[in-house]
Every structure is written in C-alpha cells, then in structure tokens.
Amino acid sequence: MGDQVILVDGDDRETGVGDKMAVHREGALHRAFSVFVFDSQGLMLLQRRAEAKYHSGGLWSNACCSHPRPGESTLAAAHRRLQEEMGFDCPLEEAFSFTYRVRLDNDLFEHEFDHVLVGTFDGEPVPNSEEVAGWRWVDVEELERDVRENPKRYTHWFRIVLSRVVDWLRAERA
C-alpha cells in the first residue's frame, strides 16, 4: 500500500483516507501543509524540488510542503518533513489556511486544504538530495518580482500563496 493522505471536506473535517497517488490522479480534496521559513534578516528560504519528485520536479518553492499521515497532526507532520527534506527543524506557527485546485504535470491534480506554517531559522540547511535539488535564501521583494517575471520557475501553490504569506509577515512585523 502506498502513502496515505487525509481526505477532508471544505472545512478541513476528515472524511477518510486515500492512497496519495490515487488522490492526486482523481483530484480529491486532502489535507496538506506548506512551511515558509525566514531568517532573522527577513530572507525567505526556497528549495528547488528534486527532478525525481512525482510532480513539479525542478521547480522552486517554499522550504517544505507535504501531507500529514492519518493520525498525525499537521504541526507534527510539518516538523517531521522539514527535518526529512531540509535537515533542520525550527519553531513553527500556523499563519492561515487556504484551499486550491490546479492541474499539474503527469495528469495529476493538487486539490488541497493547505495549512501555511511559518518559522524562523538562522543556519544552513542540510537537504536530502532525494527531495531537494537546491536551496537559497532570497529577499522577498526580489522574489515577488521574479515570480511575476518568471512564473514557470515556481510551483503552482507557491505562486498562489506567496502574496498572502508576505502580507501576513508584514502584518506580524508591524
């Protein structure tokens, strides 16, 4: 049996579980999370997804994204995957959540109730090469400009949520 994801309704109430690949082929709504990490100077950590990922390989995105396992809290899953993908952990807080649906490559869909978590880390990631092809710290204003000018370099969900994360960050710092 493959990896299982948590199926949810539009209010993030669990409705069951499903095989991760089948859920992505069908476009069923499921729980996910996206971790955004900043350093103390306000730079955002980006990762370039490994080419071998089942979708969006080679594209730039936020520090970490994944799905909680059945019976696992979203926060626990975020800490687990941040360590597994980027080789570090840091305190995280949930900023907001949103739902989106997009068609991806390989006839797959992302239809996710996505919990956006934010953390601060001053250090150097030690990424897992099976998950991550590259990483960099980037100025948020430069990033917003590059996403506008070169959207195909970035994952769908990252392009969708970036402005909301930046707005949240600015409100938190005000």
Buried (B, 14 or more C-beta within 10 A) or exposed (E): EEEBBBBBEEEBEEEEBBBBBEBBEEBBBBBBBBBBBBEEEEBBBBBBBBEEBEBBBEBBBBBBBBBBBBEBEBBEBBBBBBBBBBBBBBEBEEBBBBBBEBEBEEEBBBBBBBBBBBBEBEEEBEBEEEBBBEBEBBEBEEBBEBBEEEEEBBBBBBBBBBEEBBEBBEEEEE
